[in-house]
Amino acid sequence: MLRIGLFGAGYAAHHHARSFQRLSAMGLAQLGAVFSRDLQRAESLARRYGAQLCPDLEAFWETNPDAVDICTPTPTHAEYALEAIRRGKHVLVEKPIARTLQEATAMVRAAQQSGVILMVAHEQRFEPDCRRAWEIVRAGGLGRLRMARQVIVGPYPEWSTDDWFADFDQSGGPLLDLAIHSLDYFNWLFGGPPLRVYAIGVRRRLTFEDHTVALLRYPDGGLAWVEASWGMPRGSPLIVRTELIGTAGVLQWDSQGTASFQIWKEGGESQAWTPIDVDGFTAEIQHFVECIRQGTAPEIRGEEAIAALRTALAAIASLQARRPVMLEEVSE
């Protein structure tokens, strides 16, 4: 089995660790080592999932993992990824790929030059409902896709280490940390990034906009609406609602419903589909592991991860400038 070293011990790290536990039972990969600057959290995670606790980076690298999984705050992604690539390790890194385009480009180039796999964990692509919807769109099941809308809202993530989400320079707010899910997914659906983005927002609790809406215009004339919010009341669940509108039908699904979606077409024809019990985190990590084992490139290319980051940064620029922003305006 592949041995994986995990950076981080927070929310995402626990999801990933649980997935490695499942992959270990399948004989594919096991969590070997854990490092986090929050030693107490790292100790708890390592104990729970049977991994080696590493008190410092030197001890982490001495475990000689086959690959690393980076689930740390966004501004640290490039630091850990570049060091891992320098050591010849394959890298899975949580979304977004990095905080800046310069860091993201450096990561992708380093991986290409070193011949190691770099995959960004854009998890929606591996959620069974999102993936099935993409297959339907690509097969022409909705005709030509004209409008996509996703609402992804929840309470402010108060569990972050040192409350780093509240620091806009680190997190980028919900337009970067949360909307990145929708932005990458819609770029995937429309076959590439949008031409321009227009974003608006309001402030509820934070010093920056914590409830945001972004409107995207794609090259073929298609539109996408992304609503991302940390403004829900404490204790509220994370809610994801998606609607795809094509020339031949409409497809909708809701994370708070029955985990199924339904398609309506002209004349009253309808179709329903319920996803099998597949966990998106496990599916994406299994894909990463299989790419290493088979020597194949991951479905999520580095250039696509950079495009998702550029789209989010364009939305932030639009929000701040109070005008539409062309993606070509956002550079390194």
C-alpha positions in Angstrom: 0.0 0.0 0.0 1.0 3.6 -0.6 2.0 5.4 2.6 0.6 9.0 2.8 1.8 11.8 5.0 -0.9 14.3 6.0 -0.3 18.0 6.7 -3.0 19.5 8.9 -5.4 18.2 11.6 -8.6 20.3 11.0 -11.9 19.8 9.4 -10.7 18.8 5.9 -7.9 16.7 7.4 -10.3 14.5 9.4 -12.4 13.9 6.2 -9.3 12.9 4.3 -8.0 10.7 7.2 -11.4 8.9 7.3 -11.1 8.3 3.5 -7.6 6.8 3.9 -9.0 4.5 6.5 -11.4 3.2 4.0 -8.7 2.9 1.3 -6.5 1.0 3.7 -9.3 -1.6 4.1 -9.2 -1.9 0.3 -5.4 -2.4 0.3 -4.7 0.8 -1.6 -3.2 3.4 0.7 -2.8 4.1 4.4 -2.2 7.2 6.5 1.4 6.9 7.8 2.2 10.2 9.4 0.5 13.5 10.5 2.0 16.9 11.0 0.3 20.1 12.1 1.4 23.2 13.8 -1.5 22.6 16.2 0.1 19.7 18.0 -2.9 18.9 20.2 -5.2 18.5 17.2 -2.5 16.5 15.3 -2.1 14.1 18.3 -5.9 13.5 18.4 -6.1 12.8 14.7 -3.1 10.5 14.7 -4.4 8.5 17.6 -7.8 8.2 16.1 -6.6 6.9 12.7 -3.5 5.0 13.8 -0.9 7.3 12.2 2.5 8.4 13.5 2.5 11.8 15.1 5.3 14.0 13.9 6.2 16.9 16.3 8.1 18.8 13.6 8.7 18.8 9.8 12.1 17.0 10.2 10.3 14.0 11.8 7.6 14.1 9.2 10.0 13.8 6.3 11.9 11.1 8.0 8.9 8.9 7.7 9.5 9.0 3.9 5.9 9.0 2.6 5.1 8.0 -1.0 2.9 11.0 -1.2 1.6 13.9 0.9 -1.9 15.3 1.4 -2.1 19.0 2.3 -5.1 20.1 4.4 -3.7 23.2 5.9 -4.7 26.9 5.6 -4.6 28.2 2.1 -1.6 30.5 2.4 0.6 27.5 3.4 -0.3 25.2 0.5 2.6 26.4 -1.8 5.2 26.1 1.0 4.4 22.5 1.8 3.7 21.5 -1.8 6.9 22.9 -3.2 9.0 21.2 -0.5 7.2 17.9 -1.2 7.8 18.2 -4.9 11.4 19.0 -4.3 11.7 15.7 -2.5 10.0 13.8 -5.3 6.7 13.2 -3.5 3.3 13.2 -5.2 1.0 15.9 -3.8 -2.8 16.1 -3.1 -3.7 19.6 -2.0 -7.0 20.9 -0.7 -8.8 23.6 -2.7 -8.0 26.3 -3.6 -4.7 25.4 -5.0 -3.0 28.4 -3.4 -3.8 32.0 -2.3 -2.1 33.7 -5.2 -1.7 32.9 -8.9 2.1 33.2 -8.6 2.1 30.5 -6.0 -0.2 28.3 -8.0 1.8 28.6 -11.1 5.0 27.8 -9.3 3.4 24.6 -7.9 2.2 23.4 -11.3 5.5 24.1 -13.0 7.5 22.4 -10.3 5.4 19.3 -10.5 5.6 19.2 -14.3 9.4 19.6 -14.2 9.8 16.9 -11.4 7.5 14.4 -13.0 5.3 14.0 -9.9 1.6 14.1 -9.7 0.0 17.3 -8.3 -3.8 17.1 -7.8 -6.1 19.7 -6.3 -9.0 18.3 -4.3 -11.9 19.9 -6.1 -14.3 17.5 -4.4 -17.5 18.4 -6.2 -16.2 16.7 -9.4 -16.3 13.4 -7.4 -19.7 13.9 -5.6 -22.0 11.3 -7.3 -24.8 13.8 -8.0 -22.5 16.5 -9.4 -20.6 13.9 -11.5 -23.8 12.4 -12.9 -25.1 15.8 -13.8 -21.8 16.6 -15.7 -22.2 13.3 -17.6 -25.8 14.3 -18.6 -24.7 17.7 -19.7 -21.7 16.4 -21.7 -23.9 13.8 -23.4 -26.4 16.5 -24.5 -29.1 15.4 -22.1 -30.2 18.9 -21.4 -29.5 20.2 -24.8 -27.2 23.2 -24.8 -26.4 24.4 -21.3 -27.5 28.1 -21.0 -27.6 28.7 -17.2 -26.1 27.2 -14.1 -26.9 28.2 -10.6 -25.5 27.0 -7.3 -26.2 28.2 -3.8 -23.6 27.0 -1.2 -24.3 28.6 2.2 -23.5 27.8 5.8 -22.4 29.4 9.1 -19.0 31.0 9.6 -16.4 28.2 10.2 -15.5 29.2 13.7 -13.4 26.0 14.1 -10.5 27.3 12.1 -7.1 27.3 13.8 -6.3 30.8 15.1 -9.6 31.9 13.4 -7.7 32.3 10.1 -10.8 32.4 8.0 -11.6 35.8 9.5 -8.4 37.2 8.1 -9.3 38.1 4.5 -5.6 38.2 3.4 -5.4 34.5 4.3 -8.8 33.1 3.4 -10.1 35.4 0.7 -13.5 35.1 2.3 -16.4 32.9 0.9 -15.7 34.0 -2.7 -12.4 32.1 -2.5 -12.7 29.5 0.1 -16.3 28.5 -0.4 -17.3 29.6 -3.9 -14.3 27.9 -5.4 -16.3 24.7 -5.3 -19.0 26.2 -7.6 -16.5 28.0 -9.8 -14.4 25.0 -10.6 -17.6 22.9 -11.1 -19.1 25.4 -13.5 -15.8 25.8 -15.4 -15.9 22.0 -15.8 -19.5 22.0 -17.0 -19.0 24.9 -19.5 -15.6 23.5 -20.7 -13.4 26.4 -19.5 -13.3 29.6 -17.5 -15.7 32.5 -18.0 -14.9 35.7 -19.9 -15.9 38.0 -17.1 -17.3 38.0 -13.5 -19.5 40.5 -11.6 -19.8 40.1 -7.9 -21.8 41.8 -5.1 -22.0 41.1 -1.4 -23.0 42.2 2.1 -21.4 42.1 5.5 -23.2 40.4 8.4 -20.6 39.5 11.0 -17.1 40.0 9.5 -15.1 43.0 8.4 -15.5 41.9 4.8 -18.4 40.6 2.7 -19.5 37.2 4.1 -22.6 36.8 1.9 -21.7 37.0 -1.8 -23.2 36.5 -5.3 -21.1 36.2 -8.5 -22.5 36.2 -12.0 -20.3 34.6 -14.7 -20.5 35.0 -18.4 -18.9 32.2 -20.5 -17.5 32.4 -24.0 -20.5 30.6 -25.6 -22.9 33.0 -24.0 -23.8 30.8 -21.0 -24.4 32.3 -17.6 -23.7 31.0 -14.1 -24.9 32.3 -10.8 -22.9 31.4 -7.7 -24.1 32.4 -4.2 -21.6 31.7 -1.4 -22.2 32.7 2.2 -20.8 32.4 5.7 -23.8 34.4 6.9 -26.1 31.6 8.1 -26.9 31.3 11.8 -24.7 29.3 14.1 -25.6 25.6 14.0 -27.1 25.7 10.5 -25.9 23.0 8.1 -24.0 23.6 4.9 -26.6 23.8 2.2 -25.9 23.2 -1.5 -28.6 23.7 -4.1 -27.9 23.4 -7.8 -29.9 24.0 -11.0 -28.8 23.5 -14.6 -30.9 25.0 -17.4 -30.4 23.8 -20.9 -32.3 24.2 -24.2 -33.9 20.8 -23.8 -34.4 20.5 -20.0 -33.8 21.5 -16.5 -31.9 19.6 -13.8 -32.1 20.3 -10.1 -30.8 18.8 -6.9 -30.5 19.8 -3.2 -28.1 18.5 -0.5 -30.9 18.9 2.1 -33.3 16.7 0.2 -33.3 13.1 -0.6 -29.8 13.2 -2.3 -31.5 12.7 -5.6 -32.2 14.9 -8.6 -34.9 15.1 -11.2 -35.0 16.3 -14.8 -38.1 17.9 -16.3 -38.6 18.2 -20.1 -41.2 19.7 -22.4 -44.4 17.7 -22.6 -44.3 16.5 -19.0 -41.5 13.9 -19.4 -39.4 13.5 -16.3 -36.5 11.4 -15.0 -35.3 10.8 -11.5 -31.9 9.5 -10.3 -30.6 8.7 -6.8 -26.8 8.4 -6.3 -25.4 5.3 -4.8 -23.7 5.6 -1.4 -20.4 7.2 -2.6 -18.4 9.7 -0.5 -16.9 12.4 -2.6 -13.9 12.8 -0.4 -13.1 9.0 -0.7 -13.7 9.0 -4.4 -11.4 11.9 -5.1 -8.6 10.5 -2.9 -9.0 7.1 -4.4 -8.6 8.7 -7.8 -5.4 10.4 -6.7 -4.0 7.1 -5.3 -4.9 5.2 -8.5 -3.1 7.9 -10.6 0.0 7.2 -8.6 -0.3 3.5 -8.8 -1.0 3.5 -12.6 1.3 6.4 -13.5 -1.6 8.4 -15.1 -2.5 12.1 -14.9 -5.3 13.1 -12.6 -8.6 14.3 -14.1 -8.2 17.7 -12.5 -5.3 19.3 -14.4 -3.1 21.9 -12.8 -4.2 24.5 -15.4 -7.9 23.9 -14.4 -7.1 24.5 -10.7 -5.3 27.7 -11.7 -8.3 28.8 -13.8 -10.7 28.2 -10.8 -8.4 30.3 -8.6 -8.3 33.1 -11.3 -12.1 33.0 -11.5 -12.4 33.5 -7.7 -9.8 36.3 -7.7 -11.7 38.0 -10.5 -14.8 37.8 -8.4 -13.0 39.3 -5.5 -11.6 42.1 -7.7 -15.1 42.8 -9.0 -16.6 42.9 -5.5 -13.9 45.4 -4.5 -14.1 47.5 -7.6 -17.9 47.3 -7.9 -17.8 46.6 -11.6 -17.5 43.6 -13.9 -14.0 42.2 -14.2 -12.6 40.4 -17.2 -10.5 37.3 -16.3 -7.7 38.6 -18.5 -7.4 41.5 -16.0 -6.3 39.1 -13.3 -2.7 38.3 -13.7 0.2 37.1 -11.5 
